[in-house]
Amino acid sequence: MYQNEYVDSYGFIHSIDNIIVDYYLTCSYKLATTLLFEVLAPFGFIQDSGSKLDMLPSFRYEYYRNLIWYDGFTFSLGKYSHYDKVHGSWLELDVMRFKVNPNKHDGTPLMEAVIRYIRNNCKDGYLVRYDYAVDIKCPLSDVVVLGSRKEKGLYKGTRYFGQRHKHGYCKIYDKQVEQHLDYELTRIEYTFCSSNIPVFDDILIRAPVSVQNGLESLPAQSRLYLDMLQEIEALGGDMEAYLQRIAFRTRKKIEPYLCSGIRLRVDSYIFDYLIDCLLDKFIISSVEEPVNTEGTDFITDFDCKLPFPE
């Protein structure tokens, strides 16, 4: 199920998965916590097993005091201290960080209740981080990363590139196995920070070919490996198993000659469409507004992105 999806001309399904949104509260974080308990209670939420309250601050200028989680929803409520250069004073702003997977919860009664809570108690939010997913109806072995970025590891069939929770982190895994589907489906999933430009690796969705032009550019040893791999495949062997045993740099030279196919590209139109759907659904602001210094208990506008750790 997808909260919003975009099917491109190749049949690849693009969607946005997990999101993290920071909101400024229009009331104190303590009152917001009480109101949130009231929203969650009718759905079976139990406070003792689903929350940690009055935690010690972990940072001087921004910190969470209350952590609440239930059925895939996570809320962190606390304070953020902002220095007002105009008045030469500090403002303590009440804030909330919200984490959820919209693909799993969109349209559910709980999601609708949470959205109403956000509309009633929060100012426009700031999208901190999101997972961009591309689902492709092909086996995992047909997704080839041609770039020079090394894999960080392989765990239960999932391939990892980059540092977890950081911009550009990528994982590629078998969605058919995860969801027990009766057809092949591979997911390519990127983590992007909204403050950075989204960039894909050089990823090829491949289809085997018998002849490829331009072999003269390969060194003699690499070309020998290529010929051997093609012979193995022609005889019905598992070419992929042997390919993974070749040295990393040599393997990256060979891979483009083993296959032809579709290269995954960043499409700004698709990105904008999916992000716009999020902005509307989760009351996320696309502009920054000046801080209102009139109030002491709550603010009505803001000029900065929340610097909570990601």
C-alpha positions as CSV (number, residue, x, y, z in Angstrom):
1,M,0.0,0.0,0.0
2,Y,1.3,3.5,-0.8
3,Q,0.2,6.8,0.7
4,N,1.0,8.4,-2.6
5,E,2.8,6.8,-5.5
6,Y,4.0,7.7,-9.0
7,V,4.5,5.1,-11.6
8,D,7.0,6.2,-14.2
9,S,7.2,5.3,-17.9
10,Y,9.2,2.1,-17.1
11,G,6.7,0.9,-14.6
12,F,8.9,1.7,-11.5
13,I,6.8,2.7,-8.5
14,H,8.1,5.8,-6.7
15,S,6.9,6.7,-3.2
16,I,8.1,8.3,0.1
17,D,8.3,6.0,3.0
18,N,9.5,7.0,6.6
19,I,9.4,10.7,7.3
20,I,10.6,12.9,10.2
21,V,8.9,16.2,10.7
22,D,9.7,18.9,13.3
23,Y,6.8,21.2,14.5
24,Y,6.7,24.2,16.7
25,L,3.9,23.8,19.2
26,T,1.3,26.5,19.9
27,C,1.2,25.4,23.6
28,S,3.6,24.1,26.1
29,Y,5.1,20.7,25.4
30,K,3.6,19.4,28.7
31,L,0.1,20.4,27.7
32,A,0.8,19.0,24.2
33,T,1.8,15.7,25.9
34,T,-1.5,15.5,27.9
35,L,-3.5,16.3,24.8
36,L,-1.7,13.6,22.8
37,F,-2.4,11.0,25.5
38,E,-6.1,11.9,25.1
39,V,-5.9,11.4,21.3
40,L,-4.2,8.0,21.5
41,A,-6.2,6.5,24.4
42,P,-9.3,5.5,22.4
43,F,-7.0,3.4,20.1
44,G,-5.6,1.3,23.0
45,F,-2.6,3.3,23.9
46,I,-1.2,2.5,27.4
47,Q,0.8,5.3,28.9
48,D,3.1,3.2,31.1
49,S,4.3,1.0,28.3
50,G,4.3,3.5,25.5
51,S,6.1,6.6,26.9
52,K,9.0,8.0,28.8
53,L,8.4,11.3,30.5
54,D,10.6,13.9,32.1
55,M,13.8,12.6,30.7
56,L,17.0,14.5,31.4
57,P,18.0,17.0,28.7
58,S,20.6,15.6,26.3
59,F,21.7,19.0,24.8
60,R,22.0,22.5,26.2
61,Y,20.0,24.4,23.6
62,E,17.6,21.7,22.3
63,Y,16.3,18.7,24.1
64,Y,13.4,16.2,24.3
65,R,11.8,15.6,27.7
66,N,8.9,13.3,26.7
67,L,9.0,10.4,24.3
68,I,5.8,8.7,23.2
69,W,5.4,5.8,20.8
70,Y,2.5,3.6,19.6
71,D,1.7,1.4,16.6
72,G,4.5,2.8,14.4
73,F,4.0,6.5,15.5
74,T,6.7,8.2,17.5
75,F,6.5,11.6,19.1
76,S,9.3,13.5,20.9
77,L,8.3,16.7,22.8
78,G,10.6,19.2,24.4
79,K,12.3,22.6,24.2
80,Y,14.5,24.5,21.8
81,S,16.3,27.6,22.9
82,H,16.6,30.3,20.2
83,Y,18.7,33.5,20.5
84,D,16.8,36.6,19.4
85,K,19.5,38.9,17.9
86,V,17.1,41.9,17.7
87,H,16.1,41.9,21.4
88,G,19.3,40.3,22.7
89,S,17.5,37.6,24.6
90,W,16.8,33.9,24.5
91,L,13.5,32.4,23.6
92,E,12.5,28.9,24.8
93,L,10.3,27.4,22.1
94,D,8.2,24.3,22.6
95,V,8.7,21.7,19.8
96,M,7.7,18.2,18.7
97,R,9.4,15.7,16.4
98,F,7.0,13.3,14.6
99,K,8.1,10.1,12.9
100,V,5.9,7.8,10.9
101,N,5.7,5.7,7.7
102,P,2.8,7.2,5.7
103,N,2.7,4.2,3.4
104,K,1.7,2.0,6.3
105,H,-0.7,4.3,8.1
106,D,-2.3,6.6,5.6
107,G,-6.1,6.7,5.8
108,T,-6.3,4.8,9.1
109,P,-8.4,6.3,11.9
110,L,-5.3,6.7,14.1
111,M,-3.5,8.7,11.4
112,E,-6.5,11.0,10.8
113,A,-6.7,11.6,14.6
114,V,-3.0,12.4,14.8
115,I,-3.3,14.8,11.8
116,R,-6.2,16.6,13.6
117,Y,-4.0,16.9,16.7
118,I,-1.2,18.4,14.7
119,R,-3.5,20.9,13.0
120,N,-4.9,22.0,16.4
121,N,-1.6,22.2,18.3
122,C,1.2,22.8,15.9
123,K,2.5,25.4,13.5
124,D,3.6,24.4,10.0
125,G,6.3,21.8,10.3
126,Y,9.7,21.3,8.7
127,L,10.5,18.1,6.9
128,V,13.8,16.9,8.3
129,R,14.4,13.6,6.6
130,Y,12.6,11.1,4.5
131,D,13.1,7.7,2.7
132,Y,12.6,7.7,-1.0
133,A,11.6,4.3,-2.3
134,V,11.6,2.9,-5.9
135,D,9.9,-0.5,-6.3
136,I,10.9,-2.5,-9.4
137,K,9.4,-5.8,-10.6
138,C,12.7,-7.6,-11.1
139,P,14.9,-10.0,-9.1
140,L,17.4,-8.4,-6.7
141,S,20.3,-9.7,-8.8
142,D,19.2,-7.5,-11.7
143,V,19.8,-4.2,-9.8
144,V,23.5,-3.3,-10.3
145,V,25.3,-0.4,-8.6
146,L,27.9,0.8,-11.1
147,G,29.4,3.6,-9.0
148,S,32.6,3.5,-7.0
149,R,30.8,3.7,-3.6
150,K,31.6,0.5,-1.7
151,E,28.9,-1.5,0.0
152,K,28.9,-1.1,3.8
153,G,27.6,-4.6,4.3
154,L,25.1,-7.4,3.5
155,Y,22.6,-8.5,6.1
156,K,19.8,-11.0,5.4
157,G,20.1,-10.3,1.6
158,T,20.0,-6.5,2.0
159,R,22.8,-4.4,0.4
160,Y,23.8,-1.2,2.2
161,F,25.7,1.9,0.8
162,G,26.6,4.9,2.9
163,Q,26.1,5.8,6.6
164,R,22.8,5.0,8.2
165,H,20.5,8.0,8.9
166,K,22.8,10.2,6.7
167,H,21.9,11.9,3.5
168,G,22.4,9.5,0.5
169,Y,22.2,6.3,2.6
170,C,20.9,3.5,0.3
171,K,19.7,0.0,0.8
172,I,18.5,-2.4,-1.8
173,Y,16.5,-5.5,-0.8
174,D,14.1,-8.2,-1.9
175,K,10.6,-6.9,-1.3
176,Q,9.1,-10.2,-2.5
177,V,10.6,-12.0,0.5
178,E,9.8,-9.3,3.0
179,Q,6.1,-9.1,2.0
180,H,5.6,-12.8,0.9
181,L,4.6,-11.7,-2.6
182,D,3.9,-14.1,-5.5
183,Y,5.9,-12.0,-7.9
184,E,9.5,-10.6,-8.0
185,L,9.9,-7.1,-6.5
186,T,13.1,-5.3,-5.5
187,R,13.1,-2.0,-3.5
188,I,15.8,0.7,-3.8
189,E,15.5,3.0,-0.8
190,Y,17.4,6.2,-0.2
191,T,17.5,8.3,2.9
192,F,17.5,12.0,2.0
193,C,17.7,15.1,4.3
194,S,15.5,17.9,3.0
195,S,18.3,20.4,3.3
196,N,20.4,18.5,0.7
197,I,19.9,17.8,-3.0
198,P,18.8,14.2,-3.7
199,V,21.3,12.3,-5.8
200,F,21.1,8.6,-6.9
201,D,24.0,6.3,-7.3
202,D,24.7,5.0,-10.9
203,I,22.2,2.2,-10.7
204,L,21.4,0.0,-13.6
205,I,18.3,-2.3,-13.9
206,R,19.9,-4.8,-16.2
207,A,19.0,-7.2,-18.9
208,P,21.6,-9.7,-20.2
209,V,23.0,-9.2,-23.7
210,S,25.2,-11.5,-25.8
211,V,27.2,-8.8,-27.5
212,Q,28.2,-5.3,-26.2
213,N,30.1,-2.7,-28.1
214,G,33.3,-1.0,-26.9
215,L,35.1,-4.0,-25.4
216,E,38.4,-2.6,-26.6
217,S,38.3,-0.2,-23.7
218,L,38.7,-3.0,-21.1
219,P,42.1,-4.2,-19.9
220,A,43.1,-7.6,-21.1
221,Q,42.5,-9.3,-17.8
222,S,39.1,-7.7,-17.3
223,R,38.1,-8.7,-20.8
224,L,39.2,-12.3,-20.0
225,Y,37.0,-12.3,-16.9
226,L,34.1,-10.9,-19.0
227,D,34.4,-13.7,-21.6
228,M,34.6,-16.3,-18.8
229,L,31.5,-15.0,-17.1
230,Q,29.5,-14.9,-20.3
231,E,30.5,-18.5,-21.0
232,I,29.4,-19.5,-17.5
233,E,26.0,-17.9,-18.1
234,A,25.7,-19.5,-21.5
235,L,26.2,-22.9,-19.9
236,G,23.5,-22.3,-17.4
237,G,25.8,-21.4,-14.4
238,D,25.3,-18.8,-11.8
239,M,27.3,-15.9,-13.2
240,E,26.5,-13.6,-10.2
241,A,28.2,-15.9,-7.7
242,Y,31.5,-15.8,-9.7
243,L,31.2,-12.0,-10.3
244,Q,31.1,-11.3,-6.6
245,R,34.4,-13.1,-6.1
246,I,36.2,-10.8,-8.5
247,A,38.2,-7.8,-7.0
248,F,35.9,-4.8,-6.4
249,R,37.6,-2.4,-8.9
250,T,37.8,-5.0,-11.6
251,R,34.2,-6.0,-11.1
252,K,33.0,-2.4,-11.5
253,K,34.8,-2.2,-14.8
254,I,33.2,-5.4,-16.1
255,E,29.6,-4.9,-14.9
256,P,28.5,-2.3,-17.6
257,Y,29.6,-4.8,-20.3
258,L,27.6,-7.7,-18.9
259,C,24.3,-6.1,-19.3
260,S,22.2,-3.4,-20.8
261,G,19.1,-1.9,-19.3
262,I,17.6,1.1,-17.6
263,R,19.6,3.6,-15.5
264,L,17.8,5.0,-12.5
265,R,17.7,8.8,-12.7
266,V,16.6,11.5,-10.4
267,D,13.4,13.0,-11.8
268,S,12.6,16.4,-10.3
269,Y,9.0,16.2,-11.5
270,I,8.4,13.0,-9.6
271,F,10.2,14.3,-6.5
272,D,8.2,17.5,-6.5
273,Y,4.9,15.7,-6.9
274,L,5.6,13.3,-4.0
275,I,7.0,16.1,-1.7
276,D,4.0,18.3,-2.5
277,C,1.7,15.5,-1.4
278,L,3.5,15.4,2.0
279,L,3.4,19.2,2.4
280,D,-0.4,19.2,2.2
281,K,-1.0,16.0,4.2
282,F,1.3,16.8,7.1
283,I,1.0,20.6,7.3
284,I,4.6,21.1,6.3
285,S,5.7,24.6,5.4
286,S,7.7,25.2,2.2
287,V,8.7,28.7,3.4
288,E,10.4,30.2,6.5
289,E,8.7,32.9,8.5
290,P,10.1,35.4,11.1
291,V,10.0,34.5,14.7
292,N,7.2,36.2,16.7
293,T,8.8,37.4,19.9
294,E,5.6,38.8,21.5
295,G,4.6,35.7,23.5
296,T,6.5,33.9,26.2
297,D,4.6,30.6,26.5
298,F,4.3,29.9,22.8
299,I,5.2,31.2,19.3
300,T,3.1,31.7,16.2
301,D,5.8,32.0,13.6
302,F,9.4,30.9,13.1
303,D,12.6,31.6,11.1
304,C,14.8,28.6,11.5
305,K,14.9,24.9,11.1
306,L,14.9,22.9,14.2
307,P,18.5,21.7,14.9
308,F,17.6,18.6,16.7
309,P,20.0,15.7,16.1
310,E,18.9,13.6,13.1
